[in-house]
Amino acid sequence: MTLFDAAADDAVAANAPLPVRMRPRTLDEMVGQRHLLGPGTPLRRLVDGDAPMSLILWGPPGTGKTTIAHVVSHATRRRFVPLSALNAGVKEVRAVIEEAKRDLGMSGRQTVLFIDEVHRFSKTQQDSLLAAVEDRVVTLVAATTENPFFSVVSPLLSRSLLLTLEPLTDEDIRVVVRRALADERGLGGALRLDADAFDHVVRIAGGDARRALTALEAGAGAAQARGADRIDLATLEAAVDRAAVRYDRDGDQHYDVASGFIKSMRGSDVDAALHYLARMIEAGEDPRFIARRMMILASEDIGEADPTSLPLAVAAAQATQLVGLPEAGIILAQAVIHLAMAPKSNAVIAALGAAQADVKAGLAGPVPVHLRDAHYPGAMRLEHGRGYRYAHDFPGGVVRQQYAPDPVVGRNYYAPTDHGAERDAAERIARLRALLRGAALPPAAPDGPPDAAPGTATDGWRPRCDPAVPSVADRAELGDPAVRLPAPEEAAAQPGDAP
């Protein structure tokens, strides 16, 4: 490199954004990702041993994917060529590969091809890399924020080492910010950062080092513009256009706000639940934490009163993982509204608690012999499975049979409420229990709508088809005294019957 080139590079570096200037130059300078950086790890061997190995880096934004690509390139003295899947196609990829072949043939120097957001490449574009990666014409370092098992073609995955990056912890972010404040490549000690402003930077970073340094640079610019030697909270707020929500993700406020969020949905207050959701999002709460709490609530506080709630909460969590903030806030808000408005029941958690209490009390006898596994050699000699009644061989798919161990026969754990869909479940489970245990059946469902007054038109209503509601024949077989099947001689043809 000439003196002119070095000076030009220094000028570019001086004008580069703070996250670029503070990018670690070696693995030892990297913050976080300790599982990837220790002695003997594949990444350490790749850099220290100069091994020609392609990588796929999977992790959230701002966790070091681009940094690792630069470190691999600089530490191994290879040519570094960055491409973004947003604006590069097969033509650009092939041009890099052809140039890499020339360099390898003429000087022996290898090329590191860094592709950011590789999940945005089509299958054809990814396939265009296979031969060059297979022949090690290029060392591919591909970064993605999406699950590579769904977004990267299998042949490319099999030719690369997959490294998973974790979100940076709050302490990791603090290390990054302190380094930027003191390092000559950063602010060089020219400014101080007030404690509450420091906390705000950490909150809004959300585990993303790039976001933290961008906010710090904005605050520093605003402070220097007014001649200050410190960055206070008001200056930082104005610079990043984001209010500092009084919320400590590791302290009491974290638990208080999360508790208010859950209890508002449980109490069906849509507006309060949305307030707490917005408060957590604005404070930089991990959206995955929010989604996890909603999935738990969907079973704990709604359950079978609205069976659609849990699938919806799971879908919201998966969509949040794929989309990320800020758009994921819309998805979470939709789920919050659904869960808050849904009918409520704690029957699921109560049922589990009652069953667990019996188990802890020692009520856990052996599995009935007829239910035991009969597929292994010798099981027949033990009479395992003997007498088992296959439910599908009986009308309605239900047959009288003991399923529970002896100590808990007849114990009822699940007690449906009369809220939402559990209103129907209460009738259904009563009839199932009667069928299974050979008890007297409860009264059959009425022939009209449940709320219809005598003589009221039913507007086309038909009774639902429910295998848990036994037929007349089933009830007679079980000895229901209210039912008597006619004798064969009584079963005379009725007027209108088909011949």
C-alpha positions in Angstrom: 0.0 0.0 0.0 1.4 3.4 -0.9 1.6 6.4 1.5 -1.2 8.0 -0.5 -3.5 5.0 -0.1 -2.8 4.8 3.6 -3.7 8.5 4.0 -6.9 8.0 2.0 -7.9 5.1 4.1 -7.3 7.1 7.3 -9.5 9.9 5.9 -12.3 7.5 5.1 -12.0 5.9 8.5 -12.2 9.3 10.2 -15.4 10.1 8.4 -17.0 6.7 8.8 -19.9 6.2 11.2 -18.9 5.4 14.8 -20.0 1.7 14.5 -17.6 1.3 11.6 -14.8 3.1 13.3 -15.2 0.9 16.4 -15.4 -2.4 14.6 -13.1 -4.9 16.3 -9.9 -5.7 14.3 -9.2 -9.0 16.0 -11.2 -11.8 17.6 -9.7 -10.7 21.0 -11.3 -7.2 20.6 -14.8 -8.7 20.0 -17.4 -8.4 22.8 -19.8 -11.2 23.5 -20.0 -14.5 21.6 -17.8 -16.3 24.1 -19.0 -19.7 22.9 -17.4 -18.9 19.5 -14.2 -17.2 20.5 -12.5 -19.5 23.0 -9.3 -21.5 22.4 -9.8 -24.4 20.0 -13.2 -23.2 18.7 -13.8 -23.5 14.9 -13.7 -19.8 14.4 -10.5 -19.4 16.4 -8.9 -22.2 14.4 -10.1 -20.6 11.1 -8.5 -17.3 11.9 -5.3 -18.5 13.7 -4.6 -21.4 11.4 -5.6 -19.7 8.2 -7.8 -22.7 7.3 -9.9 -22.3 4.1 -13.3 -22.9 5.6 -16.6 -21.2 4.6 -18.9 -19.9 7.2 -22.6 -19.2 7.6 -23.2 -16.7 10.5 -26.7 -16.7 11.9 -27.8 -14.2 14.5 -29.7 -11.0 15.3 -28.5 -7.7 13.9 -25.6 -6.0 15.6 -24.1 -9.1 17.1 -20.8 -9.2 15.1 -21.5 -11.1 11.9 -19.9 -8.4 9.6 -17.1 -8.0 12.1 -16.3 -11.7 12.0 -16.1 -11.5 8.2 -13.6 -8.6 8.4 -11.5 -10.3 11.0 -11.3 -13.5 9.0 -10.2 -11.5 6.0 -7.6 -9.3 7.7 -6.2 -11.9 10.0 -5.6 -14.3 7.1 -4.3 -11.7 4.6 -7.0 -12.5 2.1 -8.8 -10.1 -0.3 -12.2 -9.1 1.2 -15.1 -8.6 -1.2 -18.4 -7.6 0.4 -21.8 -8.1 -1.4 -25.3 -7.5 -0.2 -28.0 -9.8 -1.3 -30.3 -6.7 -1.5 -28.6 -5.4 -4.6 -26.3 -8.2 -5.9 -27.3 -11.0 -8.2 -25.8 -13.9 -10.1 -23.9 -11.6 -12.4 -22.1 -9.9 -9.5 -21.4 -13.2 -7.8 -19.8 -14.7 -10.9 -17.7 -11.6 -11.5 -16.2 -12.0 -8.0 -15.6 -15.7 -8.5 -13.8 -15.1 -11.8 -11.6 -12.4 -10.3 -10.9 -14.7 -7.3 -9.8 -17.4 -9.7 -7.3 -15.0 -11.4 -5.9 -13.9 -8.1 -5.5 -17.4 -6.9 -3.8 -18.5 -10.1 -1.5 -15.5 -10.4 -0.5 -14.6 -6.8 -2.0 -17.5 -4.7 -4.0 -15.0 -2.7 -7.4 -16.2 -1.6 -10.6 -14.2 -1.6 -13.1 -13.9 1.3 -16.6 -13.3 -0.2 -18.9 -11.8 2.4 -22.6 -11.9 1.5 -24.8 -10.0 3.9 -28.5 -11.1 4.2 -27.8 -14.3 2.2 -31.4 -15.4 2.9 -32.5 -12.9 0.4 -30.7 -14.7 -2.4 -32.9 -17.0 -4.5 -32.2 -20.7 -4.8 -30.6 -20.0 -8.2 -28.4 -17.3 -6.8 -27.3 -19.5 -3.9 -26.6 -22.4 -6.3 -24.2 -20.2 -8.3 -21.9 -20.2 -5.3 -21.7 -24.0 -4.9 -18.8 -24.8 -7.3 -16.6 -22.0 -6.0 -17.2 -22.9 -2.4 -16.7 -26.6 -3.1 -13.3 -25.9 -4.9 -12.3 -23.3 -2.3 -11.9 -20.7 -5.0 -13.5 -18.3 -2.4 -13.9 -18.5 1.3 -17.6 -17.7 1.7 -18.7 -15.9 4.8 -22.5 -15.5 4.6 -24.6 -13.6 7.2 -28.3 -14.1 7.9 -30.8 -13.1 10.5 -33.2 -15.9 9.5 -33.0 -19.6 10.3 -30.6 -20.9 7.6 -32.2 -24.3 7.6 -35.2 -22.6 6.0 -33.5 -19.9 4.1 -30.2 -21.4 2.8 -30.1 -24.3 0.3 -29.0 -27.6 1.7 -25.9 -28.0 -0.6 -24.5 -24.6 0.6 -25.2 -25.5 4.2 -23.4 -28.8 3.9 -20.3 -27.1 2.4 -20.1 -24.5 5.2 -19.7 -24.3 9.0 -22.8 -22.8 10.7 -22.0 -20.5 13.6 -24.9 -19.2 15.7 -24.5 -15.7 17.3 -26.4 -14.7 20.4 -27.8 -11.3 21.3 -25.3 -9.2 23.3 -26.1 -8.9 27.0 -26.6 -5.5 28.6 -23.1 -5.8 30.1 -21.7 -6.5 26.7 -23.3 -3.3 25.4 -21.8 -1.3 28.3 -18.4 -2.6 27.4 -18.9 -1.5 23.8 -20.1 2.0 24.8 -17.3 2.5 27.3 -14.7 1.5 24.7 -16.2 4.0 22.2 -16.2 6.8 24.7 -12.5 6.3 25.5 -10.9 4.9 22.3 -9.2 7.3 19.9 -11.1 5.7 17.0 -14.3 6.7 18.8 -14.9 9.8 20.9 -11.4 9.7 22.4 -12.5 10.8 25.9 -13.8 14.1 24.6 -17.3 13.6 26.2 -18.8 12.0 29.3 -22.0 10.1 29.3 -24.3 10.6 32.3 -25.4 7.5 34.2 -29.1 7.8 33.2 -28.2 8.5 29.6 -25.9 5.5 29.7 -28.8 3.3 30.9 -30.9 4.7 28.1 -28.4 3.8 25.5 -28.3 0.2 26.8 -32.1 0.0 26.9 -32.6 1.2 23.3 -29.8 -1.0 22.0 -31.7 -4.2 22.8 -28.6 -6.4 22.4 -27.5 -4.6 19.2 -24.1 -3.0 19.4 -24.6 -1.1 16.2 -27.8 0.5 17.5 -26.0 1.4 20.7 -23.1 3.1 18.9 -25.4 4.9 16.5 -27.4 6.4 19.5 -24.2 7.4 21.2 -22.9 9.1 18.1 -26.2 11.0 17.7 -26.0 12.1 21.4 -22.4 13.1 21.0 -23.1 15.2 18.0 -25.9 17.0 19.7 -23.8 17.7 22.8 -20.8 19.0 20.8 -23.1 21.2 18.7 -24.1 23.1 21.9 -20.5 23.1 23.3 -21.2 20.7 26.1 -18.6 18.3 27.5 -21.1 15.7 28.6 -24.1 13.8 27.1 -27.1 14.1 29.4 -30.4 12.2 29.2 -32.3 15.1 27.7 -29.7 15.6 25.0 -29.7 11.9 24.2 -33.5 11.8 24.0 -33.6 14.7 21.7 -30.9 13.3 19.5 -32.4 9.8 19.1 -36.0 11.0 19.2 -37.0 8.4 21.7 -38.3 9.1 25.2 -36.5 7.3 28.1 -39.2 5.1 29.5 -38.7 4.5 33.2 -38.2 0.8 33.0 -35.3 -1.3 34.2 -35.2 -4.6 32.3 -33.3 -6.3 35.1 -35.0 -4.6 38.1 -38.4 -4.2 39.8 -39.8 -2.2 36.9 -39.2 -5.1 34.6 -41.3 -7.4 36.8 -43.9 -4.7 37.6 -44.6 -3.8 34.0 -44.6 -7.4 32.9 -47.0 -8.3 35.7 -49.3 -5.4 34.8 -49.2 -6.6 31.2 -50.3 -10.1 32.0 -52.9 -9.2 34.6 -54.5 -6.7 32.2 -54.9 -9.3 29.6 -56.2 -11.8 32.2 -58.6 -9.2 33.4 -59.8 -8.5 29.8 -58.7 -4.8 29.8 -57.5 -4.4 26.2 -56.5 -0.8 26.6 -54.3 -1.3 29.7 -52.7 -4.3 28.1 -51.8 -2.3 25.0 -50.4 0.5 27.2 -48.0 -2.0 28.9 -47.1 -3.5 25.6 -46.1 -0.1 24.2 -44.2 0.7 27.3 -42.1 -2.5 27.0 -41.5 -2.0 23.3 -40.4 1.6 23.8 -38.2 0.6 26.7 -36.3 -1.9 24.5 -37.7 -5.0 26.0 -36.8 -8.2 24.1 -39.9 -8.9 22.0 -39.3 -12.6 22.4 -39.8 -12.2 26.2 -43.2 -10.5 25.5 -44.3 -13.3 23.1 -43.3 -16.0 25.6 -45.4 -14.5 28.3 -48.4 -14.3 25.9 -48.1 -18.0 25.0 -48.1 -18.9 28.6 -51.2 -16.7 29.3 -53.0 -18.3 26.3 -53.0 -21.7 28.2 -52.9 -20.5 31.8 -55.8 -18.0 31.6 -57.7 -18.9 28.5 -57.2 -22.5 27.7 -60.2 -24.3 26.2 -62.5 -21.3 26.7 -61.0 -20.2 23.3 -58.8 -22.9 21.8 -57.6 -20.6 19.1 -55.7 -18.4 21.5 -52.7 -20.6 21.9 -52.1 -21.2 18.2 -52.5 -17.4 17.6 -50.0 -16.6 20.4 -47.5 -19.2 19.0 -47.9 -17.7 15.5 -47.3 -14.2 16.9 -44.1 -15.4 18.6 -42.8 -17.0 15.4 -43.7 -14.0 13.3 -42.0 -11.7 15.8 -38.8 -13.9 15.5 -38.9 -13.6 11.7 -39.9 -10.0 11.3 -38.3 -8.2 14.2 -39.0 -4.8 15.6 -40.5 -2.3 14.8 -43.0 -4.1 12.6 -43.3 -7.0 15.1 -45.0 -4.6 17.4 -48.0 -4.7 15.2 -48.1 -8.5 15.3 -47.8 -8.5 19.1 -50.5 -5.8 19.4 -53.0 -8.0 17.4 -52.3 -10.9 19.6 -52.7 -8.8 22.8 -56.1 -7.6 21.6 -57.2 -11.2 20.8 -56.0 -12.6 24.2 -57.5 -9.7 26.2 -60.9 -10.1 24.5 -61.0 -13.9 24.7 -63.2 -15.6 27.3 -61.1 -16.6 30.3 -60.6 -19.9 32.1 -57.9 -21.2 34.4 -59.3 -24.8 34.2 -56.1 -26.0 32.4 -53.6 -24.9 35.0 -56.0 -26.0 37.8 -56.3 -29.5 36.2 -52.5 -29.8 35.9 -52.0 -28.6 39.5 -54.6 -31.1 40.8 -52.9 -34.0 38.9 -49.5 -33.0 40.1 -50.7 -32.8 43.7 -51.9 -36.4 43.5 -48.6 -37.6 42.0 -46.6 -35.8 44.7 -48.9 -37.4 47.3 -47.9 -40.8 46.0 -51.1 -41.6 44.0 -49.2 -43.0 41.1 -49.9 -46.7 40.7 -48.7 -49.0 37.9 -50.2 -48.6 34.4 -53.1 -51.1 34.0 -51.8 -54.3 32.4 -54.1 -54.0 29.3 -52.6 -50.6 28.5 -48.9 -51.6 28.7 -46.7 -51.8 25.7 -47.1 -55.2 24.0 -44.7 -54.7 21.1 -41.4 -56.0 22.5 -40.5 -59.7 22.7 -41.7 -61.3 25.9 -44.5 -58.8 26.4 -47.2 -61.4 25.6 -45.8 -63.8 28.3 -46.4 -61.0 30.8 -49.9 -60.5 29.4 -49.2 -56.9 28.5 -52.0 -55.5 26.4 -54.3 -58.5 27.0 -57.9 -57.3 27.2 -57.2 -53.9 25.6 -60.3 -52.5 23.8 -59.3 -50.6 20.7 -61.5 -47.4 20.9 -62.0 -47.1 17.1 -63.7 -50.5 17.0 -66.7 -49.1 19.0 -69.5 -46.7 18.1 -68.4 -43.1 18.6 -64.8 -44.1 19.2 -65.4 -44.4 22.9 -65.6 -47.6 25.0 -65.9 -48.4 28.7 -62.4 -49.2 29.9 -60.0 -48.3 32.8 -57.2 -46.0 31.7 -56.0 -44.5 35.0 -53.9 -46.4 37.6 -56.0 -47.8 40.4 -55.1 -45.1 43.0 -56.7 -42.3 40.9 -59.6 -44.1 39.2 -62.6 -41.8 39.2 -60.5 -38.7 40.0 -61.7 -35.6 38.0 -59.0 -33.1 37.3 -60.3 -31.0 34.5 -63.4 -28.9 35.5 -64.5 -26.8 32.6 -66.1 -23.4 33.2 -69.2 -22.1 31.5 -67.1 -19.5 29.6 -66.8 -19.5 25.9 -66.1 -22.8 24.2 -65.7 -24.6 27.6 -69.5 -24.4 28.0 -69.8 -27.2 25.4 -66.7 -28.9 26.8 -68.5 -29.3 30.2 -71.3 -31.3 28.6 -68.9 -33.3 26.5 -66.6 -34.3 29.2 -69.5 -35.4 31.5 -70.7 -37.8 28.8 -67.2 -39.1 28.1 -66.6 -39.8 31.8 -70.0 -41.6 32.0 -69.2 -43.8 28.9 -65.7 -44.6 30.1 -66.7 -45.5 33.7 -70.0 -47.1 33.0 -71.9 -44.6 35.0 -75.4 -43.2 34.4 -75.4 -40.8 31.5 -76.4 -37.2 32.0 -79.5 -36.0 30.1 -79.0 -35.8 26.3 -78.6 -32.5 24.6 -81.9 -30.8 23.5 -83.1 -31.1 20.0 -83.1 -27.3 19.5 -80.8 -24.4 20.2 -79.7 -24.3 23.9 -81.3 -20.9 24.4 -84.5 -21.4 22.3 -87.8 -21.1 24.2 -90.4 -23.8 23.6 -92.2 -23.2 20.3 -89.5 -20.8 19.0 -88.4 -21.1 15.4 -84.9 -22.5 15.2 -83.8 -20.8 11.9 -82.3 -24.0 10.5 -80.4 -25.0 13.6 -79.1 -28.5 13.7 -77.6 -30.4 16.6 -73.8 -30.7 16.3 -72.2 -34.0 15.4 -70.3 -34.9 18.5 -68.7 -38.4 19.0 -68.7 -37.8 22.7 -72.5 -37.7 22.8 -73.5 -41.4 22.7 -76.1 -42.8 20.5 -79.3 -44.4 21.9 -77.8 -47.8 21.2 -74.6 -46.9 23.2 -76.7 -45.7 26.1 -78.8 -48.9 26.1 -75.6 -51.0 26.0 -74.3 -49.2 29.1 -77.5 -49.9 31.0 -79.0 -46.3 31.0 -82.4 -46.9 32.7 -83.9 -44.0 30.7 -83.4 -45.9 27.4 -85.0 -49.1 26.2 -84.4 -50.4 22.7 -87.5 -52.0 21.0 -87.5 -55.8 20.7 -87.2 -57.0 17.1 -90.9 -57.9 16.9 -91.7 -54.3 18.0 -89.7 -52.8 15.2 -92.6 -52.7 12.7 -92.3 -50.7 9.5 -93.5 -47.2 9.9 -95.5 -45.3 7.3 -93.3 -43.7 4.7 -90.4 -46.2 5.2 -88.6 -47.3 2.0 -89.5 -50.8 0.9 
